[in-house]
Amino acid sequence: MASTSLGQAILQGKCPQCRQGRLFKSKAYNLKKFTRVHENCIHCNVQFGKGPRFFEGAMYISYVLNVGLFLTSAFIIHNFFGKQPVEVYMTVIIVAVILLYPLLFRYSRIIYLYVFGEIRYNESMGTDKNN
């Protein structure tokens, strides 16, 4: 089986060590369960967090992602729709944040784990157990 690239693993929310096991227990828009992360990888059994409060640092990445969303939304409105009242900007940004919140939440955790989790890719772990 061909190994999963780093970009694919991040986009799909896969384990940093084997790039096979899923990080989250459910789909992003399952609003009752979208925040739940597996404690260990279901494929290679590596522990994801360094403790119960490990993912609190992801809020800084979430902040950066949200600022990027705000700026991108404002740029698109201004450049494609011309000068608009402040209410238009606020409405579009609030709706975008509400609709994208589950994804922003997840990607902030995924990025935080890949950068600060001290888990490195192990190619020998990246083979499918079922094949």
Backbone bond lengths (Angstrom), bond angles and torsions (degrees), N, CA, C in turn:
res aa  C-N    CA-C-N  psi(-1)  N-CA   C-N-CA  omega(-1)  CA-C   N-CA-C  phi
1 M - - - 1.454 - - 1.525 108.96 -
2 A 1.308 117.61 132.01 1.462 121.94 179.08 1.520 109.60 -67.55
3 S 1.334 115.37 141.13 1.458 118.57 -178.65 1.523 110.09 -73.03
4 T 1.312 114.72 150.84 1.455 122.11 179.12 1.514 108.64 -81.30
5 S 1.322 117.24 135.12 1.466 120.49 179.36 1.531 109.97 -71.26
6 L 1.320 115.59 162.31 1.456 121.26 179.25 1.527 110.92 -59.14
7 G 1.316 117.07 -45.21 1.468 121.04 179.50 1.517 112.79 -61.51
8 Q 1.333 116.52 -43.51 1.463 120.62 177.93 1.520 110.92 -63.73
9 A 1.330 116.80 -42.37 1.460 120.86 -179.22 1.520 111.00 -62.18
10 I 1.322 117.08 -41.85 1.464 120.68 178.95 1.526 110.14 -67.15
11 L 1.323 117.64 -47.29 1.472 120.74 -179.45 1.528 112.31 -61.92
12 Q 1.334 117.00 -34.61 1.458 120.96 -178.69 1.525 113.16 -90.34
13 G 1.342 117.74 -3.69 1.462 121.29 179.28 1.516 112.41 67.98
14 K 1.318 116.70 46.86 1.463 121.65 -178.21 1.524 111.14 -98.64
15 C 1.307 116.24 163.68 1.468 124.52 179.39 1.529 110.55 -59.39
16 P 1.337 118.28 136.14 1.464 120.43 178.62 1.531 113.67 -67.91
17 Q 1.321 118.02 -25.18 1.466 120.31 -176.47 1.522 112.39 -83.08
18 C 1.330 117.41 -49.33 1.466 119.63 -176.65 1.532 113.09 -105.39
19 R 1.320 117.21 -18.02 1.465 124.47 -177.47 1.525 112.34 58.48
20 Q 1.336 115.98 27.10 1.457 121.49 179.11 1.529 111.77 -118.81
21 G 1.328 117.12 -50.34 1.460 121.43 -176.60 1.518 112.39 -72.56
22 R 1.319 115.36 146.21 1.469 120.70 -179.96 1.528 110.27 -79.30
23 L 1.322 116.20 144.65 1.457 122.20 177.06 1.524 111.14 -78.55
24 F 1.321 116.47 -42.95 1.461 121.43 -174.16 1.520 111.12 -100.38
25 K 1.330 114.98 150.88 1.460 121.20 -175.94 1.528 113.26 -80.39
26 S 1.334 117.90 -20.65 1.464 120.37 -177.06 1.524 110.70 -141.26
27 K 1.302 115.75 178.56 1.467 121.94 178.58 1.532 109.82 -70.45
28 A 1.328 116.02 158.71 1.469 121.94 -175.64 1.528 112.66 -62.18
29 Y 1.306 118.24 -37.93 1.464 119.56 -176.14 1.518 113.33 -98.83
30 N 1.317 117.64 20.27 1.466 121.71 166.37 1.531 104.85 -84.75
31 L 1.314 116.60 90.39 1.460 121.64 -166.74 1.529 114.66 -64.27
32 K 1.313 118.24 -18.90 1.464 119.58 177.01 1.521 112.49 -82.12
33 K 1.342 117.06 -23.41 1.464 120.04 -172.33 1.522 114.85 -127.75
34 F 1.327 119.51 5.81 1.463 120.71 -171.48 1.529 114.00 -66.24
35 T 1.321 118.74 -16.34 1.467 120.95 -178.77 1.530 113.16 -88.97
36 R 1.308 117.96 -11.28 1.466 120.85 -172.69 1.522 112.49 -77.90
37 V 1.334 114.43 123.90 1.457 122.75 -179.29 1.525 108.32 -109.57
38 H 1.330 116.87 141.33 1.457 120.27 172.55 1.530 108.44 -63.91
39 E 1.322 118.03 141.08 1.466 120.44 176.73 1.521 110.61 -71.40
40 N 1.318 116.41 -38.30 1.464 122.99 178.71 1.518 108.40 -127.87
41 C 1.323 115.51 154.78 1.456 120.61 177.01 1.527 109.52 -65.53
42 I 1.325 116.16 134.98 1.467 119.99 179.54 1.530 111.81 -75.51
43 H 1.329 117.60 -10.12 1.458 121.51 -179.47 1.531 112.13 -101.09
44 C 1.346 117.76 -48.65 1.468 120.43 -174.40 1.536 113.07 -116.40
45 N 1.315 117.22 -3.75 1.466 124.50 175.34 1.529 115.08 68.88
46 V 1.337 119.34 16.35 1.459 120.96 175.81 1.536 108.36 -69.71
47 Q 1.323 116.24 143.63 1.462 120.93 178.97 1.529 108.66 -80.94
48 F 1.346 117.11 129.09 1.458 121.22 -176.03 1.520 113.23 -77.67
49 G 1.308 117.91 -46.59 1.459 120.30 -176.92 1.509 111.94 -102.19
50 K 1.323 115.38 153.08 1.474 120.26 178.19 1.523 111.27 -89.45
51 G 1.300 117.54 6.47 1.455 122.50 179.87 1.512 109.82 165.14
52 P 1.322 116.84 177.23 1.467 119.83 -174.83 1.529 114.14 -65.81
53 R 1.335 117.95 -22.64 1.458 120.53 -177.83 1.533 111.99 -110.77
54 F 1.309 116.97 18.77 1.460 121.78 -175.97 1.526 112.68 -56.16
55 F 1.323 117.34 -45.32 1.456 120.93 -172.71 1.526 114.28 -79.19
56 E 1.334 118.21 2.15 1.464 119.28 177.03 1.526 111.48 -62.85
57 G 1.312 117.81 -29.58 1.458 121.10 177.96 1.521 112.89 -65.98
58 A 1.327 117.25 -17.86 1.466 120.80 179.85 1.525 111.87 -66.92
59 M 1.341 116.86 -15.55 1.467 118.66 -179.91 1.532 110.88 -64.93
60 Y 1.332 117.71 -28.13 1.463 120.10 177.35 1.529 110.81 -69.26
61 I 1.311 116.31 -38.14 1.463 120.40 177.07 1.523 109.42 -70.10
62 S 1.323 116.99 -37.79 1.457 121.38 176.18 1.526 110.60 -60.17
63 Y 1.320 116.39 -40.82 1.462 121.10 177.52 1.532 110.40 -59.68
64 V 1.320 116.81 -46.97 1.469 121.07 -179.94 1.528 110.45 -62.51
65 L 1.327 117.71 -43.29 1.465 120.93 179.02 1.525 111.13 -62.39
66 N 1.341 116.92 -41.08 1.467 120.49 179.62 1.523 111.68 -67.73
67 V 1.324 117.84 -40.85 1.466 120.13 176.72 1.530 109.32 -61.62
68 G 1.328 117.09 -41.34 1.464 120.54 176.25 1.522 111.78 -60.67
69 L 1.331 117.06 -40.43 1.467 121.67 177.51 1.531 110.37 -64.25
70 F 1.331 116.84 -44.11 1.469 120.45 179.05 1.520 110.52 -59.58
71 L 1.334 116.50 -49.95 1.464 121.10 -177.30 1.526 111.91 -64.43
72 T 1.322 116.12 -41.19 1.467 120.14 178.81 1.523 110.80 -64.26
73 S 1.322 116.61 -43.59 1.469 120.47 178.61 1.519 110.93 -61.78
74 A 1.320 116.84 -46.33 1.463 121.00 -179.98 1.531 110.75 -63.20
75 F 1.327 116.88 -41.06 1.467 121.33 178.90 1.526 110.86 -61.62
76 I 1.324 116.97 -45.94 1.470 121.15 -179.05 1.522 110.57 -64.32
77 I 1.323 117.20 -46.34 1.469 119.87 179.84 1.527 110.43 -59.93
78 H 1.318 116.00 -48.60 1.471 120.31 -176.29 1.530 112.30 -65.09
79 N 1.315 117.11 -43.39 1.468 119.82 -175.15 1.525 114.73 -82.30
80 F 1.324 118.23 -25.32 1.462 119.49 -177.92 1.527 113.55 -104.23
81 F 1.320 117.11 -21.86 1.466 120.00 -176.83 1.524 113.07 -120.63
82 G 1.321 117.53 3.74 1.453 121.19 177.43 1.527 112.54 72.94
83 K 1.299 114.16 -165.77 1.464 119.63 -177.72 1.529 109.90 -68.09
84 Q 1.315 115.69 126.11 1.459 122.27 -178.28 1.532 109.20 -127.38
85 P 1.333 116.74 157.01 1.471 118.69 175.72 1.534 110.86 -66.95
86 V 1.311 116.15 157.07 1.469 122.24 -179.48 1.531 110.94 -56.69
87 E 1.313 117.67 -33.29 1.470 121.46 -179.04 1.528 111.79 -60.32
88 V 1.324 117.06 -34.96 1.473 121.55 178.70 1.528 109.34 -65.31
89 Y 1.320 116.49 -47.31 1.460 120.86 178.59 1.527 110.22 -58.69
90 M 1.323 116.74 -48.50 1.463 121.03 -177.26 1.533 111.38 -62.62
91 T 1.322 116.45 -43.82 1.469 120.35 -179.26 1.522 111.14 -63.16
92 V 1.315 116.92 -47.88 1.472 120.82 -179.04 1.527 110.39 -62.21
93 I 1.323 117.17 -44.75 1.466 120.30 -178.25 1.523 111.23 -65.95
94 I 1.322 117.77 -42.93 1.472 120.96 179.51 1.527 110.69 -63.70
95 V 1.326 117.43 -44.21 1.465 120.76 178.81 1.532 110.55 -63.68
96 A 1.333 116.87 -42.57 1.468 120.39 179.46 1.525 110.87 -62.56
97 V 1.316 117.56 -43.26 1.471 120.67 179.62 1.525 110.72 -63.75
98 I 1.322 117.38 -42.98 1.468 120.27 179.67 1.532 110.96 -63.87
99 L 1.329 116.85 -44.70 1.466 120.15 -178.36 1.526 112.76 -69.15
100 L 1.325 116.98 -34.49 1.463 120.40 -175.60 1.526 113.64 -97.67
101 Y 1.329 118.01 0.68 1.459 120.51 -176.23 1.532 113.83 -53.20
102 P 1.345 119.84 -48.40 1.471 118.27 179.74 1.529 113.10 -58.84
103 L 1.324 117.13 -38.59 1.466 119.92 179.70 1.525 111.25 -70.91
104 L 1.326 117.49 -43.51 1.464 120.70 178.88 1.523 110.89 -62.46
105 F 1.325 116.46 -40.54 1.465 121.67 177.96 1.518 109.98 -60.29
106 R 1.320 116.46 -49.42 1.464 120.85 -177.65 1.521 112.39 -65.59
107 Y 1.327 116.88 -46.63 1.457 118.74 -177.36 1.520 112.26 -68.38
108 S 1.320 117.70 -28.53 1.465 118.16 175.18 1.526 109.74 -65.93
109 R 1.320 117.73 -39.12 1.471 120.90 177.19 1.521 112.23 -70.04
110 I 1.308 116.54 -41.01 1.465 120.38 179.64 1.527 110.17 -62.58
111 I 1.325 116.89 -48.82 1.460 120.73 -179.77 1.519 110.51 -62.68
112 Y 1.331 116.91 -42.30 1.467 120.47 179.70 1.535 110.63 -61.24
113 L 1.320 117.25 -43.51 1.462 120.84 179.42 1.527 111.00 -63.65
114 Y 1.319 117.61 -43.45 1.463 120.65 -179.64 1.523 112.01 -66.07
115 V 1.338 117.46 -35.99 1.467 120.19 -176.40 1.524 111.83 -85.38
116 F 1.330 117.57 -44.69 1.464 121.20 -171.94 1.528 114.69 -111.03
117 G 1.314 118.64 -0.56 1.459 121.48 -175.92 1.509 115.25 -78.36
118 E 1.324 117.38 -9.19 1.465 122.61 -179.75 1.526 112.63 55.31
119 I 1.329 115.17 34.24 1.461 121.11 176.21 1.523 106.33 -113.16
120 R 1.297 117.14 122.93 1.463 122.08 -177.98 1.523 110.41 -106.50
121 Y 1.315 114.43 150.24 1.454 120.69 179.87 1.522 110.26 -65.03
122 N 1.319 116.22 133.75 1.452 123.42 177.26 1.520 106.31 -122.46
123 E 1.314 116.63 105.74 1.466 121.27 -174.31 1.520 112.13 -58.58
124 S 1.321 118.37 -33.14 1.464 120.00 -179.98 1.529 111.83 -68.65
125 M 1.330 117.67 -21.78 1.466 121.64 177.42 1.526 110.95 -81.56
126 G 1.322 117.07 -18.30 1.457 122.03 -173.29 1.506 115.72 -82.98
127 T 1.301 118.38 21.81 1.466 120.10 176.60 1.515 108.62 -102.14
128 D 1.294 115.27 142.72 1.463 121.80 -177.76 1.525 110.04 -71.78
129 K 1.324 117.21 127.76 1.465 121.78 179.96 1.524 112.20 -68.09
130 N 1.334 116.41 -23.81 1.465 119.84 -176.06 1.519 111.91 -84.35
131 N 1.315 118.64 -12.06 1.475 120.53 -179.92 1.498 110.99 -101.02
